[in-house]
Amino acid sequence: MIASLSKDKIALKTEKKILSLLKKEELNKLLGRYNLKILKDQTPDEKVASFGNVLNTIEFSTEITKNTWSLKYKHNGTKGTTKIIFQNNFDSKKPTFIFHHGIAESVHPIHLKALTNKGFYDRFNIITIRASNHSSGKDVFFKFLNSFNSLTSSIAMSVKATEIALQFHKNLSSESVVICGVSLGGAVASLHYFHFGSANFYFPALAYPDFGEILLHASNKNLIKNHKLLCKNKSIKRCFKLSYREKRKRRNIIYPILGEYDNIVDYSQSTKFWRGYKTITYGTGHHSIFLKRKQIRELIYKKVFKTTA
């Protein structure tokens, strides 16, 4: 127990140092020099479409290879390819675990590997959703985070891909479907819960559905072009908002996972949104959440199999 606490403290200390370095003026100047400001192509007064509208109208084509389905879309001047990847052989006698990575994961599926182990693969069919425009850091800045049209289209396709993977499972099996994601993936899992709600269990980590609010948080103001003006744009503020009808979902199937010291996705905002839900909070930051991978796996086992590892 003492060793575990020491390990957690070291990880948190390291994470805080890294984040403090990232927020220094030197980095802001560097990002500006190479035109890497977030939302650099976003017109401040543009009326952006709501996420629900994008989700309902986006069109795509599908290409299938041995273990990957590529969903190619074009929407409102943006384009990309979202992937559904089968990480092991599908077994209709197993439940399926659908996982979405965090933002800027250029080496896939590193976030899944940080969370799972061999025993997890033995218990589940594992399917990952690979967000569009994430093949490199450059793609993330210039094709995903460059405008609201880009990010809403990409996130909408991730949510659709999650539903497609879920329906694939349901067509072949009566076992449970679990949807999980970290950071950006947690937002995707949350959005799937509110817009579809077709899975048996949800474990969104370090996020809540309002990705626009997360992105435009005051802590990011130096990284975002025209931050003050964008915060005044009513259509942007409403983009990911949920209706009263959408919020009236079964609350006994979703277990949001939060980090008490998360300063990437503001902990106070997360707890405010998830008030009334069965949240699980760990004493970690955003990146150090993976120190709790064993506890997270046991939480999933307990809910899905009514047992622990």
N, C-alpha and C positions, 0 to 999 in steps of 0.2 A: 504493500500500500504506500509506504514512504517513497520507495523507488519510483512508483507510478506518479506520485505527486511531483517529485523532483523532475521527472521527464516532462510532465505537462508544463511546469514552470519554465523550464529551459526553452521549450518550444514556443511558449507565449512570448518570452523575452526576445527570442530570435525574430519571431514574426513582427513584433512591435518595432524592432530596429530596422527591419527591411522596409516596413510601411513608412516609417519616419523618413528614411532615405528617399523613398519614392515620391514623397510630398515636398521635397526641397525644391527651391527655385531653379537649381541647375537642371533638374529633370524637366520642369515646365518649359524652360528655354530650349532644351533639346527637342522636346516634342514639337514646339513651335517652329524651330528651325527646319525640321523635316516634315512639316505640315501634318503632324500626327494628332492634332486636336480631335477629340471625340465630337461627333455630329458636325464635322467640318463642312459638309455639303448641305446642311439643313437651313432652309430659309426661315428666319425667326417667326414671320407672321403667316407662314403657310398653314392652311387648314388640313391637318392630317386625318386620315381615315381611322376609325376606331378599330381596335384589335379584332373585335367580333365581326366587323364588316370584312376585314381582310381574311379572317379565318373562313368565312362563308363564301367568299368569291374567288379566292386564289385557285388557279388551275395548274395542273402538272401532268407529266407523262412518267411512266415507270419503265425502267430497264432492270432486268433480273439476271444476275450471274449466280454462281454456285451458292454463296452464302451472303450476298449483298443485294439489296433492292435499292436502286438509285432513283429518287423522285426529283425530276428536273422541272423547275417552275420558272415562270416569268410573271411578274405582277407589278403594275404601276411603275414601270421603268427599272425595276430590279430583276435580278435573276440569280439562280443558284441551284445547287444539287444537295438535297438532304438524303442521308443514307440510313437504311435499316440494316443492321449487321447482326447475323446470327453467330454468337460467340461459341456455341457448342451445338451438338446434334440435337434436334428437337425430339422430345419424348412426350407423347400425349398423356403419359401417366404422371408427369411432373407439373407443378405450377410453373408459371413463367414470370421472370423478373425482367422488366423493361427499365433500362437505365439511360439517363441523359447526363452528359458531362457538364462541367463548368465552362465559363467563357474562356476563350483563347487556349483551349486544350489542343495543341498542334500535334501531339503524339497520342494517337488513339489506340487503346482505351486506358490511358494511364490512371485516370480517376477511378475507373472501375477496379483496376488492379490494386489501387491503394485501399479500396474498401473491402474487397472480397478475398476469399482464399479457395483452396481446392475443395474443401467441404461444401462451400457455397455453390460451386459449379456442379457438384454431385447432386445437390438438392433441387436445383432450378434449371429450367431452360433459361438461358441468358441472352437477351437481345439488347443491343445498344442502338441509340439514336445518335447519329452524327450530324451536328448542325451544319448548315450550309456556310460557305465562306469562312471556314476555320482551318484551312490547310496550312496556314502560316500566320504569324503575328501581323504581317503586312496586310493579308486578306481581312483579318479581323478589323483593323483600323480603316481600311479603304473600301471594304465591301459590306461589312456587317454593322460597324458602329459609325458609319459616315452620315447616316440619316435615319429618321424615323421610318420612312418607307422601307429601307433596307432591313432594319432590325425587326419590324413588325412582320414583314414577309417571311423572314427566316424563322422567327419564333413560331409563327402560324404553321409553317411547314413542319417544324419539329413536333408541334402538338398533333397535327394531322398524321404524321408518321407514327407517333405513339399509338393513335387510335387504329391505324392500319395494322400495326404489329399485334395489338390487342385482339382485333377481329380475326386475324390469322390464327391465333391461339384458340379463340372460342369456336372456330369452325372445326377444330380438330380435337379439342379437349374440354372436359367439364371441370378441370382443376382451376385453382385460383390464378388471377393475374395481379401482380404487384408492380406498381409504378414508383420509381424513385429517381431523384436527380439531386445534384449538388450545385448551389449557386445559380447560374443560368439554368441548369437542369432542374433545380428546385422550383424556379419560376415556371418552367415548362410543365413539370408534374402538377403544380398548383393550378395552372391554366387548364390542363386537361381535366382535372377534378371538377372545376367549376363549369366548363363548357361541355364536357361529355359525361363525366362521373360514372364511366362504365367499368372501371376496374374494381377489384375486390378490396384492395388495400393501396394506400398512398403514403409515401414517406418523403415529402419534399424537405430538403435540407438547406439551411442558410438562405432562405428566400421567401418571398410571398408573391402573389400574382402581378402586382403593379410594378412592372419592370421599368416603366417610365419614371415613376417616383424614385425607385432605387437609383437609376442612372443620374437623375437630376438632383440628387441629394447635395446639400451644401458642401459636404466634404469633397465633392468632385468638381467644384466650381472652377478651379484653376486648370482642369483638364478638358473642359468643355467649351467649345467656341460659342460665344453669345449666350452664356449660361443665364444671365439675368433676363434677357429678352425671351428666351425659350421658356423660362419659368412663368412668364406672363401669358403665354399662348394657351388659351382655354382648351383647344382641341388636343393639344399635347398632354395637358394635365388630365383630360378625360380619357385619353387613348386606351388605357388598360383598366379603367374603372369597371366595376361589376355592378350589375343591377340587383335590386332586392330579390328578384326571382332567382338569379344565378347564385346568390348567397345562401339561399334556402336549400342546402344540400344535406345529405346524411353526414353527420359529424362523427359517427362511430367507425368510419373506414379510413380516416386520414389522421396521420400523426406527424405534424410538423416538427422538424429537428432544428434547434437553434443553438448558436454559440453565444454565451453570455458576454464575451469580449469581442464580438464581431464588429469591426469598424469598417468593413467593406459594404455589407448589407446591414444597415443600422439596426442594432438589437432592439432598441426602444420602439422603432417603427414596426419591426417584425412582430413583437409581442402585442402591439396595439392592434395590428390587423388580425392576428390569430387569437384574440381574446375570445374565450368561450370554446375553443378547440382544445384537444388533448395534446398539448405541446410537450416536447421533451427537450430540456435545456442542459447542455454540457458546459463546463467551465473552460471553454476554449475560444480561440479566435476563429477567423474565417478559414485560414489554411491549415491550422492545427486541428481541425475537426477530425481529420483522419487518424489522430491518436486514439480516438474513441471508436475505431472501426469494429473492434470486437463487441463492444456494447451495442453498437448499431446493428450488427449482424444478429446478436441475441434478441434484440428488440423485434426484428423482422421475424425471426424464428418463432418467438413467443406468440406473435399475432397470427402468423400464417399456419404454423404447425401446432400451436398451443404447447410449445416446448422450447427449450434453450439448446445451445450447442452441446 
